[in-house]
Every structure is written in C-alpha cells, then in structure tokens.
Amino acid sequence: MTTRLNGAADSTKKDSQVRPVEQHTLCRMLASAATALALLIAGCREPAVAKLPETKGQTGIASWYGIPFDGRPTASGEIFDMRKLTAAHRTLPLGTVAEITDLQNGKKVQVRINDRGPFVKDRIIDLSQAAGQTIDMPGMANVSIAILSTPVSRDLAVYAVQVGSFSSQKEAEVVRTNAANTFGNARVIFRPRDHTWRILIGEETSIDGGDALVKKVEPTLGESYVVRVDQDQ
C-alpha cells in the first residue's frame, strides 16, 4: 500500500514538472500558428490600387484663343503655342489632361491645361486655336469636360476669388488695399496671358468655399471668379 502511494506521489510530482513545459510549448505553437495565419491573410489581400482621378464631367460654353496671345507666357510658365492642343481653365490643376467633347457635333479632342481662364462669365474653358479647330468649333460651343489624368501633388488645393483687371499695378494696389480692409487676405498678381494685374481675395480649401466668397465679393467689387491658386501666387 505504501509503495502504491509513493508511486502515485512520484507520478504526481513528475506531472507537475512536465505540464508547465508542455503548456509553454503549446503556447509557442499557438502563437506561431496565429502569426502564420495573419501573414497568410495579409498575402491574400488585394494590392492597393491608386485612386483614379475625378472623372465627373463639367458642361458649359467653351471658347478658343490664338492671336494676339500666341507667344506669350501662360500661367504654367510655358509659352503659349496656339498650334498645340492646350487649354486654359480656372480651377483644374495645371498639367491636367482632359477630353473635350463638342455636344453639338460629337467631336472630341484631348488637351493639356497649361493656363488660367477664361475670365468671362458663363464660359468654362478656353481652348487653343488648334484644339478648337480639331472639333470644328466656330467661336464658341457647348462642350463637356472629362478629366483623364491629373498631375501627382502632395499640396492641398487652395482657391481664391479673382477680381478686377488693371493695366497698372499701382491701380490694382489701390483696390487691393480696399479689398483687404473688407475681406482680409488680398494680394495682387500679374496675368502674363493678357498683360493685366488682378486681385486674389481669400484662401479657400474648396470650390464651394470660393463660390460662397464670390457672393460676398461681387456686390462690392463687381465681376468675380473662383480660381485655383498656383504655386507662385
């Protein structure tokens, strides 16, 4: 009997020594299995896909320009060549490639945005003479704009309200001072395309914010446009 009890005691002692080792090994096995499963799941995920540029179209009146602007600097710094397929837009990033469709005849042309404009109410884009001729556009036409690509940039878009058109910087500065007193942030810029001085008011992070500011500015300073603020402005 005593031998049996001692044997049982020895067995219990051995179990108590082995179990912690077994539990430790089991924990390590489970941890390894969990890690392997996590890696397997990660490997099965679909690769990240770059976000496509916004393709929602804009519809409105287009015009085209050539002489006397041919050979002048554009907002991008490039020299305007009316024989190339380019265009001016007020808010699209410079370097954007867009497809323009004439809604009357259905003809299309791809252009690169390298300038700012048009600064005429109810017009949404100014095509180069070559782009206008490609879609057989007379002076103006109803078109749609579809964005094909935009340049990669880490900078946040900033919009302002453009007012005035002055041949003299001194005249523009007088209006800028009055605008700053009323609306705060206001500065004078030079538009090489038409050799004029313009005033930019505010810094908005969205076109909607710019539109709201236009409603405040126009009653005081007249015709105003939302424009994208470029790096040198």
KOLGUTI-469659 format. One record per atom (N, C-alpha, C, CB): z, x, y. Coordinates in steps of 0.2 Angstrom, whole numbers, plus 5000, padded with zeros to 4 digits. Each point is the difference from the previous one (the first is absolute). Glycine has a CB too. Layout:
<recs>
ZXY...
</recs>
This chain:
<recs>
500050044994500049965006500050045006500649914994499850145006500150055006499350035001501250024998498550004996499450045001499449955003500350074990499849875008499549955003500149995007499949944989500750065013500149995007499850065004501049934998499250134999499850065004499250015000501050054996498749934999499250005000499849955005499950034988500449915013499849955005500150035007500249914992500450135009500150025006499550065002501249974998498750074997499550055001499349975002500650084992499249875005499449975001500049975007499849974988500750005014500149975007499950055005500749914996499650155003500050065004499350035001501250024997498549984998499350035000499549955004500250064989499949875010499649955004500250015007500049924990500650095012500250005007499650065003501149944998498850124998499750065003499249995000501050074995498749895000499350005000499849955005500050034988500349915013499749945004499950025007500649934993499850115011499850025006499450045001501250005003498750044992499450044999499449964999500650104996499449855000499549954998499849965006500450004988500249985016499849965006499750035005501049944998499250135003499750045005499250014999501150065002498849954991499350014998499649945001500350084992500049865007499749945000499849985008500649964990499950065014499949995007499450045003501249985001498850084996499450055002499349974998500850105000499249874994499449984997499849945004500350044989500249915013499849945004499750025007500949944993499550115010499850025007499250034999501250035003498750014992499350034999499549954999500550104995499749845001499549954999499949965007500449994988500150005016500049965006499550045005501149954998499050125002499650045004499250004998501050075002498949934991499350004998499749935001500350084991500149875009499849935001499849995007500749964991499750075014499950005007499350035002501250005002498750064995499450045001499449974997500750105000499449864994499449974997499849945005500450034989500149935014499949955004499650025006501049944996499350125007499750035006499250024999501250045004498749984990499350024999499649954999500450104994499849845004499649944999499849965006500549994989499950035017499949975006499350015003501250005002498549965001499350015003500150055006499649884997499950165004500050055005500049975007499550084993500949955012500049975007499350005002501150045002498749905002499349995002500150005008499649944990500050105013500050005008499849935003499750135000500749865005499949935003499350005003501249985002498449974997499349995003500149985007499549974989500050065015500049985007500049925001499550115003500749875002500049925002499249985000501150015006498749944991499349985000499949935002499950074990500649905013499949945003499650015006501149964996498449995005499550015005500249975006499150004992500550035013500149975007499349985002500950085003499149865001499449975001499949995008500049944989499550075014499949995007499350035003501350005001498750015005499450025003500050085001499949895006499550134992499950085000499450015005500450014988499750055016499550025004499850074998500449935010499150104993499850074999499950045006499549964989500650105011499950045006499650074998501149955005498650075000499650065000500050045006499249954992500250055012500050035006500449955005498950064998501549975007500150075002500650034997499549975011500750014983500650024997499850064995500649895001498850124997499850054996500150075002499149924996501350125000500150075003500750005003498850025001501649935000500650005003500650014994499649935010500950094992500650014995500249934998500450115004499849884990500349944997500850015000499049974993501349975005500850015000500250044995500049895004499650134991500250044994499850085002499849914992499950105014499850065002499350024998501250034999498549934997499350024998499649985006500249984987499250055013499549985004499649944998499950125004500049835000499749944997499250015000500949935005498950054989499350014998499849934998500150124996499549855008499849934999499549994994500149985012499750084985499550004994500450004994499150055007501649964993500450004994500349934999500250125002500149874992500349934998500750015002499149974991501150015015500750005002500149945004500050135000500749865002500249945003500650015004499449934992500750035013500750005004500449944998499450065010501249954989500549944999500650015003499549984989500849975013500750015004500650024996499549915008500550074986500650014996500050034993500449905006499050104992499950044993500150075001499249924996501150124999500150075001499450045000501049994993498950065012499450045000499950034993500250025013499249984985499850024994499949954994500650105003499649844999499949944995499349994999501049955004498850044990499349984998500049924998499850124996499849855008499949934999499349974999501049995007499049964989499349964999500049955005500050034988499449975016499949945005499449964997500450075010499849864990499549964997499849955006500550014988498849985013499849965005500049934997499250085006501249874997500149944996499449955001501250015002498350015002499449965001499550024995500249985012499650084987499550034996500350034993499350015010501350004990500350024993499950085000499849894995499950145009499950085000500750035001498849995003501250074993500750045001499850075002500549934991500050105011500050075002500750035000499049985007501150084990500650045000500150045006500050004987500650005017500150045005500650045000499349925007500850134997500650045000500349995007499750084992500949905009500349985007500250075003500549894996499250135009500250065004500149995007499350064992500849885010500149985008500449945001498950065002501349935004500449945002499649955004501050074999499149875000499649955003499849944995499550095008500249864994499749995007500649975004498849984996501150035011500549975005499749955003500650115001499249844995499749945003500349944996498950065003501349895000500349944996499649974995500649985010499750004984499649974995499650044996500049905007500050174994499650044996500550044996499050015008500850004985500450044996499850074998500349894995499150135006499750064998499450025004500549994988499450075013499450035004499750054995500549995011498949994987499650044995499650055004500049914992499850155005499650045003499349975000500650104996498949935008499449975000499650004993499950035012500250024984499750014994500349954995499850125002500949864998500349954996499749935001501150084999498949915008499749935002499349994998500850015010498850044990499350004998500049994992499650075010500849964987500049994992500149934998500550124999499949845005500049934997499649965005501250024996498450005007499549965005500449965005499250004991501350035012500449965004499750015007501050024993498949935011499750005007500550035004499349904998501050065007500550035005500749994997499349985009500849964988500749984997499849964994500650005011499950004984500049964994500749984997498950054998501149904999500649984996500150044994500049885004500550164995500050044994500750004997499250085005500849944989500750014996500150084999499949884994500750145006500250074999500450004994500050035012499850014983500450014994500250085000499449904993501250115006500250075000499950034993500949985009498750084991499950034993500550064999498849975001501450065004500550064999500350015007499350054990501349985010500350025006500350074999500349895003499750155002500350074999500750004998499250045008501050014988500750014998500450025006499750034988500949945013500450025006500749984998499149995008501450064994500749984999500349975007500150094991499549915014500249985006500049925000499650105006500949874997500149935001499549985005501249994996498549955003499549975005500449985006499249974991500550055015500449975007499449975004500950094999499349865004499549965004500349995007499549944990500050065015500249995007499549955003500550115001499749865005499549965003499750045006500749904997498650095002499650045005499849955006499650084991500549955015499849965006499650045005501049924998498650055006499750035006499450054998501149995005498550024999499550055000499850035006499549934991500750145010500050035007499650064999501149965003498550055002499650065001500450065003498949935001501750055002500450055003500750004996499449995011500850074987500750014997500549985005499650094993500349925014500549995005500149925000499750105006499849864994500049935000500449974994498950005007500950034987500449984994500750025000498950024994501350035009500750025000500449955005499750124998500049855007500349955004500249944996499450045010500149944986500149944995500550014995498849965002501250104995500450024995500750005002499250084996501049945010500650005003500349935000499850105007499849854996500249935000500149974993499449995011500250034984500049984993500750034997498749994999501450075002500650034998500749965002499450114999500549875008500649975003500149934996499850065011499749914987500049934997500150004993499349965009500350094987500050004993500350064997499049935001501250125003500350064997499550054998500949934995499050084999499650064998499249995002500850024990499050025014499349995003499750075001500249895005499250134993499750065001499350005002500850054993498950005010499350005001499650044995500249985013499250004985499650044995499350005003500749974990498950075008499350015002499649984994500250095008499349864993499549984995499350045001500649894998499350164998499450045002499349964998500750104997499449854999499449964999499749975006500449984989500049995016499749975006500350045006499849894994500550165005500250045006500549965004499050075000501549904997500449965004500850014998499149915001501350085004500750014998500349934999500150105008500349904986500349934998500850015000498949974993501449975006500750005000500249974993500249995013500350054984500349984993500749985002499250074993501049875005500649975001500449994993499649945011501050084988500449984994499850054994500149885004500350114991499950034993500249954995500250125005499449854992500149954995499850024993499949915008500550074987499950024993499549964996501150055000498749895003499549964997499549975005500949974991498650005007499549975004500349945003499050054993501449915003500349945002500450025006500049954988500450105012500450025005499650025006500850044992498649995007499650015006499749935003499750114995500149855001499849935002500549975004499349994990501350015008500649975004500150035007500549974989499450105011500050035006499549995005500650094994498849905003499449985004500149935004499350064992501049905005500249935003500550015006499849954989500650105011500450025006499750045005500950004992498650045006499750055005499449965004500350104992499349865004499449975003500149965007499650004989501049965011500149965006500150055006500549914993499750155006500250045006499450055001501249994998498550044997499650065001499349984998500950074998498949874999499449984999499850024992499750015012499649994987499750014994500350054996499049955004501350044990500350054996499850004993501049995007499150074989499850014994500550044996498849995003501349984990500450044996499650064997500749904997499550165004499750064997500550044996499250005010500550044985500450054996500150065004499549954989501150075011500150065004499850064996501049955006498650094996499750064997500550065001498849965001501150104995500550055001500150035007499750034988499749985015500150035007500249955005499150084997501149875002500249955005500849995000498949944999
</recs>
